[in-house]
């Protein structure tokens, strides 16, 4: 259970993780792509498991997101999250699939991760549906401002969505290249 819950953290991505799926794909695509380009970069910050057996476990993540290179909207996320002396690699890929999104955290539900089965971008927020066997849930990633992102991962228990993981990431401004004027 711990590794399953801890692997949910990879859902940041991001990495970073809404309702524009109701809009036509042609008009949503540029807006969605702009969102993922905005959240690309290096992020770091603390999180906590807020429910379940490991409630109260605190961790820190360092993640780098890169907007997908092709025409579709999406993001690739890599990095690590650390609990004490233990370090867990994190990775995710979220890509536009018609009006929604698909992808995976870590190696997907077939391995030790999760599948991304749906999703949408709305303004400064992305919501993706996550799945692993009978575990269903959602990851919500929203920008509080251009350098702060809040992420909540919730799982469905009976008819309720229960928050399980909360995370606040700050953009790592030290990694941004700075030029000079000659």
BAFI-3210 file (N, C-alpha, C; in Angstrom, 3 decimals, decimal comma, padded with zeros to 6 digits):
// residues 182
n [1|2|3|4|5|6|7|8|9|10|11|12|13|14|15|16|17|18|19|20|21|22|23|24|25|26|27|28|29|30|31|32|33|34|35|36|37|38|39|40|41|42|43|44|45|46|47|48|49|50|51|52|53|54|55|56|57|58|59|60|61|62|63|64|65|66|67|68|69|70|71|72|73|74|75|76|77|78|79|80|81|82|83|84|85|86|87|88|89|90|91|92|93|94|95|96|97|98|99|100|101|102|103|104|105|106|107|108|109|110|111|112|113|114|115|116|117|118|119|120|121|122|123|124|125|126|127|128|129|130|131|132|133|134|135|136|137|138|139|140|141|142|143|144|145|146|147|148|149|150|151|152|153|154|155|156|157|158|159|160|161|162|163|164|165|166|167|168|169|170|171|172|173|174|175|176|177|178|179|180|181|182]
n.u [000,821|001,979|003,922|002,183|000,562|002,592|003,565|001,577|002,242|003,731|001,993|002,097|002,859|003,539|003,176|001,561|-001,686|-009,442|-012,232|-012,386|-012,725|-015,207|-015,278|-014,794|-012,225|-010,452|-010,474|-009,679|-007,132|-004,868|-005,047|-004,768|-002,196|-000,719|-001,063|000,393|002,943|003,369|003,582|005,825|009,181|011,371|010,469|010,010|009,315|007,416|005,324|002,511|001,120|-002,204|-004,252|-005,256|-003,271|-000,641|-000,892|000,122|002,752|005,497|007,058|009,457|009,727|011,471|011,103|011,069|009,477|008,562|007,123|005,356|006,860|005,653|002,729|000,521|-001,025|000,471|002,610|005,843|007,249|009,836|011,775|012,394|011,059|011,445|011,449|012,529|015,470|014,919|014,514|012,400|012,018|010,293|008,043|006,134|003,852|001,739|-000,550|-002,444|-005,479|-007,632|-010,453|-009,779|-007,332|-004,500|-002,173|000,559|001,706|004,840|005,436|002,909|-000,368|-000,057|002,387|004,067|002,788|000,374|-002,412|-003,286|-006,397|-008,185|-008,858|-008,589|-008,012|-008,517|-008,326|-006,077|-005,675|-005,361|-007,015|-006,774|-007,934|-007,222|-006,140|-005,856|-006,189|-008,766|-008,634|-009,600|-009,348|-008,413|-006,170|-005,470|-003,975|-003,097|-002,271|-001,240|000,014|002,347|004,632|004,017|002,530|-000,233|-001,040|-003,325|-004,125|-006,649|-008,672|-011,297|-013,700|-016,215|-018,848|-017,515|-014,935|-011,840|-009,333|-005,917|-003,221|-001,377|000,318|002,638|004,289|007,103|008,357|011,609|013,603|016,310|017,236|016,600|017,693|019,662|020,218|022,634|023,165|024,989]
n.v [-001,196|001,228|001,833|002,021|004,205|006,107|006,184|007,556|010,168|010,832|011,834|014,516|015,864|016,893|017,386|017,588|018,538|019,023|020,934|021,594|019,626|019,518|021,426|022,024|020,057|021,304|024,056|023,948|022,870|024,769|026,331|024,427|023,462|025,778|025,958|023,678|024,375|026,539|025,328|023,840|023,181|023,378|022,139|022,164|020,947|020,462|017,730|015,805|012,788|012,520|010,883|007,547|004,549|005,529|008,098|011,371|011,072|012,772|014,282|015,258|016,667|016,836|017,894|017,837|019,234|018,940|020,300|018,359|017,579|017,253|018,092|017,766|018,608|018,410|016,902|015,832|014,363|014,151|013,072|013,024|011,908|012,236|010,493|010,786|008,969|007,568|007,432|007,946|007,338|009,410|009,643|010,752|010,812|012,751|013,060|014,651|013,230|013,087|014,716|014,457|013,221|010,995|008,670|007,852|007,209|006,561|003,267|002,740|001,174|-001,523|-002,107|-000,863|001,513|003,998|004,420|007,106|008,060|009,919|013,433|017,037|020,510|023,564|026,814|027,779|025,224|021,653|018,574|015,171|011,875|008,963|005,522|002,231|-001,064|-001,757|000,729|003,977|007,419|010,899|013,449|016,713|019,551|022,791|026,121|028,444|030,836|032,160|030,836|028,906|025,840|023,872|020,573|017,948|014,667|012,416|009,614|007,408|006,358|004,298|006,316|008,705|011,164|011,033|013,000|012,107|012,660|015,618|018,405|021,019|022,841|024,776|026,836|026,215|028,673|029,021|027,409|028,564|029,881|032,776|035,635|038,041|041,512|042,925]
n.w [000,000|000,755|-001,271|-003,463|-002,702|-002,384|-004,984|-006,226|-005,931|-008,090|-009,842|-010,156|-011,629|-011,743|-012,583|-012,796|-012,544|-016,062|-016,931|-019,664|-021,500|-022,490|-024,428|-027,967|-029,502|-031,294|-030,615|-027,980|-027,967|-028,505|-026,164|-024,128|-024,729|-024,239|-021,463|-020,540|-021,439|-019,810|-017,271|-017,577|-016,593|-013,710|-010,600|-007,052|-003,751|-000,638|000,498|001,708|002,947|003,472|004,256|005,106|005,743|005,935|006,781|007,548|006,789|005,587|002,741|000,210|-003,025|-006,145|-009,299|-012,867|-015,554|-018,968|-021,788|-024,190|-027,322|-029,830|-031,864|-030,191|-027,026|-023,778|-021,239|-020,127|-017,332|-014,972|-012,160|-008,605|-005,456|-001,986|001,066|004,149|004,237|002,011|-001,477|-004,172|-007,555|-009,873|-012,540|-015,318|-018,039|-019,856|-022,350|-024,930|-026,001|-028,298|-027,152|-024,536|-022,180|-021,947|-020,503|-018,286|-014,948|-013,596|-014,516|-015,428|-014,894|-015,396|-014,363|-011,593|-011,335|-012,297|-014,520|-016,651|-017,457|-018,366|-018,781|-018,527|-019,265|-017,625|-017,682|-015,299|-014,331|-014,246|-014,493|-014,049|-014,643|-012,804|-012,643|-011,340|-011,340|-009,160|-008,079|-008,377|-009,208|-008,962|-010,055|-009,279|-010,446|-009,844|-010,675|-008,388|-008,558|-010,978|-010,131|-008,232|-007,474|-006,618|-005,728|-005,605|-004,839|-005,126|-004,134|-005,104|-002,878|-002,245|-002,918|-002,760|-003,232|-001,825|-000,503|-000,651|-000,964|-000,616|-002,006|-002,397|-004,747|-005,625|-008,193|-009,294|-009,283|-009,449|-011,468|-013,847|-016,856|-017,211|-019,064|-020,377|-021,025|-023,578]
ca.u [000,000|002,822|004,463|001,081|000,223|003,724|003,686|000,585|002,890|004,179|000,935|002,348|003,111|003,708|003,480|001,530|-001,774|-010,493|-013,509|-012,397|-013,014|-016,494|-015,062|-014,281|-010,788|-009,685|-010,299|-009,042|-005,744|-003,877|-005,147|-004,180|-000,756|-000,171|-001,012|001,511|004,181|003,499|004,003|007,118|010,261|011,807|009,633|010,398|008,519|006,978|003,994|002,144|000,027|-003,186|-005,257|-004,837|-002,333|000,583|-001,290|001,123|004,070|005,904|008,056|009,879|009,898|012,183|010,561|011,275|008,470|008,853|005,974|005,626|007,419|004,827|001,624|-000,454|-000,749|000,849|003,845|006,649|007,734|010,822|012,368|012,375|010,472|012,237|010,892|013,696|016,619|014,440|014,268|011,559|011,965|008,962|007,942|004,771|003,626|000,335|-000,693|-003,811|-006,059|-008,941|-010,887|-009,283|-005,912|-004,104|-000,778|000,852|002,659|005,818|005,302|001,498|-001,080|000,454|003,571|003,883|002,272|-001,036|-002,773|-004,093|-007,458|-008,987|-008,347|-008,902|-007,402|-009,448|-007,599|-004,800|-005,825|-005,546|-007,542|-006,664|-008,454|-006,187|-006,705|-005,010|-007,088|-010,016|-008,374|-009,905|-009,204|-008,102|-005,117|-005,740|-002,810|-003,523|-001,291|-001,671|000,589|003,231|005,738|003,531|001,516|-000,802|-001,468|-004,073|-004,476|-007,779|-009,145|-012,729|-014,082|-017,659|-019,302|-016,833|-013,520|-011,124|-007,945|-004,943|-001,906|-001,337|001,672|002,820|005,570|007,561|009,257|013,006|014,071|017,766|017,561|016,220|018,852|019,598|021,147|023,194|023,146|026,366]
ca.v [000,000|002,417|002,156|002,454|005,564|006,975|006,372|008,548|011,468|011,074|012,517|015,926|016,571|017,470|017,387|018,745|017,385|019,945|020,830|022,005|018,491|019,783|022,327|021,319|019,797|022,268|025,320|023,693|022,455|025,819|026,748|023,350|023,457|026,937|025,608|022,758|025,133|027,373|024,546|023,212|023,752|022,629|022,411|021,427|021,316|019,435|017,151|014,968|011,834|013,077|009,882|006,157|003,916|006,316|009,474|012,127|010,922|013,957|013,999|016,385|016,274|017,653|017,404|018,662|018,987|019,450|020,168|017,398|018,277|017,199|019,050|017,565|019,198|017,431|017,141|014,715|014,738|013,258|013,579|012,131|012,333|011,660|010,338|010,460|008,588|006,822|008,249|007,249|008,029|009,790|010,005|010,750|011,341|013,070|013,590|014,857|012,111|013,606|015,796|014,188|012,939|009,645|008,634|006,962|007,542|005,483|002,343|002,472|000,228|-002,876|-002,258|-000,366|002,869|004,284|004,894|008,318|007,592|011,039|014,689|018,281|021,726|024,679|027,970|027,483|023,961|020,419|017,454|013,915|010,678|007,951|004,196|001,046|-002,135|-001,199|002,063|005,081|008,698|012,076|014,358|018,100|020,432|024,155|027,174|029,505|031,966|031,589|030,085|028,019|024,898|022,963|019,301|017,066|013,377|011,851|008,316|007,211|005,361|004,232|007,393|009,941|011,356|011,297|013,440|011,195|013,292|017,046|018,811|022,382|022,947|026,101|026,796|026,364|029,814|028,917|026,644|029,328|030,539|034,223|036,184|039,345|042,484|043,340]
ca.w [000,000|000,831|-002,587|-004,317|-002,313|-002,667|-006,426|-006,647|-005,933|-009,456|-010,539|-010,304|-012,570|-012,293|-012,832|-012,926|-012,813|-015,633|-017,623|-021,061|-022,372|-023,095|-025,556|-029,132|-029,409|-032,094|-029,900|-026,690|-028,138|-028,237|-024,759|-023,334|-024,993|-023,525|-020,036|-020,292|-021,621|-018,615|-016,099|-017,838|-015,790|-012,537|-009,430|-005,850|-002,601|000,309|000,416|002,846|002,795|004,403|004,620|004,955|006,666|006,082|007,063|008,288|006,183|004,837|001,717|-000,630|-004,422|-007,129|-010,557|-014,057|-016,568|-020,305|-022,674|-025,260|-028,479|-031,034|-031,967|-029,126|-025,722|-022,776|-020,506|-019,643|-016,013|-014,359|-010,935|-007,445|-004,189|-000,902|002,407|004,962|003,424|000,852|-002,652|-005,146|-008,847|-010,329|-013,949|-015,836|-019,375|-020,085|-023,708|-025,379|-026,719|-028,692|-026,254|-023,196|-022,011|-021,561|-020,104|-017,166|-013,913|-013,525|-015,641|-015,681|-014,029|-015,641|-013,517|-010,230|-011,410|-012,551|-015,851|-016,779|-018,340|-018,835|-018,267|-019,224|-018,741|-017,517|-017,160|-014,657|-013,611|-014,999|-013,720|-014,786|-013,999|-012,619|-012,436|-011,154|-010,917|-008,637|-007,539|-009,285|-008,538|-009,771|-009,644|-009,655|-010,323|-010,162|-010,434|-007,474|-009,287|-012,006|-009,539|-007,168|-007,936|-005,627|-006,303|-004,715|-005,412|-004,387|-004,589|-004,915|-001,890|-002,419|-003,806|-002,382|-003,552|-000,579|-000,723|-000,068|-001,008|-000,907|-002,357|-002,887|-005,433|-006,047|-009,343|-008,900|-010,057|-009,613|-012,679|-015,027|-017,484|-017,210|-020,055|-020,038|-022,101|-023,876]
c.u [000,861|003,360|003,373|000,715|001,353|003,865|002,648|001,183|003,370|003,152|001,100|002,399|002,263|003,359|002,495|000,298|-002,293|-011,638|-013,493|-012,611|-014,368|-016,375|-014,578|-012,761|-009,979|-009,468|-009,586|-007,548|-004,739|-003,871|-004,504|-002,666|-000,080|-000,062|000,205|002,865|004,436|004,015|005,295|008,180|010,590|011,018|010,153|009,500|008,045|005,565|003,742|001,040|-000,982|-004,285|-004,667|-003,801|-001,099|000,295|-000,220|002,532|004,368|007,012|008,398|010,134|010,714|011,804|010,851|010,253|008,864|007,620|006,324|005,972|006,507|003,654|000,612|-000,045|-000,343|002,168|004,514|007,281|008,718|011,351|012,330|011,575|011,189|011,426|012,059|014,885|016,210|014,053|013,505|011,608|010,521|009,030|006,478|004,792|002,129|000,249|-002,163|-004,246|-007,479|-009,297|-010,359|-007,783|-005,708|-002,648|-000,574|001,814|003,552|005,622|003,851|000,928|-000,614|001,681|003,250|003,253|000,775|-001,222|-003,537|-005,134|-008,334|-008,341|-008,757|-008,209|-008,479|-008,702|-006,254|-004,834|-005,964|-006,056|-007,403|-007,262|-007,356|-006,827|-005,589|-005,903|-008,405|-009,839|-008,641|-009,774|-008,910|-006,919|-005,483|-004,469|-003,255|-002,423|-001,904|-001,187|001,602|004,355|005,324|002,408|001,074|-001,299|-002,175|-004,383|-005,535|-008,127|-010,629|-012,957|-015,601|-018,080|-018,612|-015,403|-012,835|-009,709|-006,981|-003,574|-002,071|000,103|001,656|004,218|005,856|008,474|010,672|013,619|015,581|018,153|017,207|017,438|018,613|020,638|021,713|023,124|024,563|026,388]
c.v [001,255|002,801|002,617|003,893|006,509|007,203|007,337|009,943|011,817|011,781|014,002|016,330|017,166|018,142|017,702|018,331|018,056|019,861|021,249|020,838|018,668|020,697|021,523|021,196|020,835|023,574|025,126|023,419|023,578|026,264|025,698|023,330|024,608|026,640|024,728|023,436|026,018|026,581|023,776|023,914|022,857|023,102|021,604|021,864|020,137|018,943|016,289|014,007|012,198|012,103|008,499|005,730|004,770|007,802|010,152|011,994|012,136|013,573|015,291|015,875|017,311|017,092|018,380|018,254|019,636|019,233|019,189|018,144|018,271|018,174|018,922|018,306|018,080|017,779|015,815|015,197|013,694|013,900|012,540|012,761|011,564|011,660|009,900|010,155|007,838|007,767|007,410|008,000|008,290|010,112|009,932|011,294|011,535|013,672|013,679|013,674|012,509|014,779|015,613|013,961|011,482|009,718|007,663|007,626|006,326|004,571|001,957|001,406|-001,217|-003,157|-001,804|001,018|002,941|004,677|006,204|007,991|008,714|012,322|015,861|019,428|022,801|025,836|027,566|026,166|022,805|019,359|016,213|012,791|009,637|006,617|003,180|-000,033|-001,528|000,191|003,108|006,381|009,808|012,808|015,735|018,896|021,823|025,139|028,215|030,843|031,361|030,736|029,137|027,142|024,013|021,714|018,497|015,791|012,772|010,495|008,192|006,070|005,402|005,344|008,719|009,961|011,795|011,762|012,523|011,861|014,767|017,480|020,255|022,480|024,393|025,918|027,043|027,449|029,792|028,197|027,390|030,050|032,051|034,734|037,515|040,229|042,939|044,767]
c.w [000,000|-000,536|-003,534|-003,991|-002,664|-004,164|-006,959|-006,704|-007,332|-010,295|-010,605|-011,763|-012,961|-012,165|-012,672|-013,401|-013,579|-016,619|-019,073|-022,008|-023,042|-024,304|-026,755|-029,064|-030,163|-031,339|-028,572|-026,839|-027,893|-026,772|-023,859|-023,498|-024,254|-022,027|-019,749|-020,514|-020,401|-017,424|-016,356|-016,994|-014,614|-011,319|-008,246|-004,704|-001,782|000,013|001,629|002,433|003,876|004,791|004,439|005,966|006,941|006,294|007,924|007,725|005,317|003,862|000,987|-002,032|-005,181|-008,490|-011,680|-015,095|-017,878|-021,169|-023,793|-026,535|-029,702|-030,948|-030,830|-027,856|-024,765|-022,132|-020,177|-018,343|-015,518|-013,088|-009,838|-006,316|-003,092|000,389|003,267|004,074|002,163|-000,269|-003,675|-006,472|-009,239|-011,807|-014,351|-017,253|-019,509|-021,478|-024,082|-026,229|-027,105|-027,809|-024,835|-023,179|-021,663|-021,135|-018,970|-016,198|-013,747|-014,736|-015,918|-014,762|-014,233|-014,783|-012,107|-010,192|-011,607|-014,003|-015,722|-017,830|-018,889|-018,334|-019,114|-018,514|-018,712|-016,875|-016,602|-013,876|-014,598|-014,027|-014,589|-013,956|-013,941|-012,268|-012,231|-010,559|-010,420|-008,027|-008,620|-008,515|-009,511|-009,173|-010,165|-009,408|-010,741|-009,800|-009,508|-007,994|-010,237|-011,444|-008,418|-007,714|-006,771|-006,337|-005,227|-005,471|-004,508|-004,963|-004,280|-003,942|-001,836|-003,372|-003,525|-002,896|-002,262|-000,918|000,032|000,037|-001,350|-001,087|-002,821|-003,470|-005,782|-007,243|-008,836|-009,774|-010,266|-010,904|-013,960|-015,553|-017,533|-018,214|-019,591|-021,266|-022,336|-024,313]
res [x|x|x|x|x|x|x|x|x|x|x|x|x|x|x|x|x|x|x|x|x|x|x|x|x|x|x|x|x|x|x|x|x|x|x|x|x|x|x|x|x|x|x|x|x|x|x|x|x|x|x|x|x|x|x|x|x|x|x|x|x|x|x|x|x|x|x|x|x|x|x|x|x|x|x|x|x|x|x|x|x|x|x|x|x|x|x|x|x|x|x|x|x|x|x|x|x|x|x|x|x|x|x|x|x|x|x|x|x|x|x|x|x|x|x|x|x|x|x|x|x|x|x|x|x|x|x|x|x|x|x|x|x|x|x|x|x|x|x|x|x|x|x|x|x|x|x|x|x|x|x|x|x|x|x|x|x|x|x|x|x|x|x|x|x|x|x|x|x|x|x|x|x|x|x|x|x|x|x|x|x|x]
***
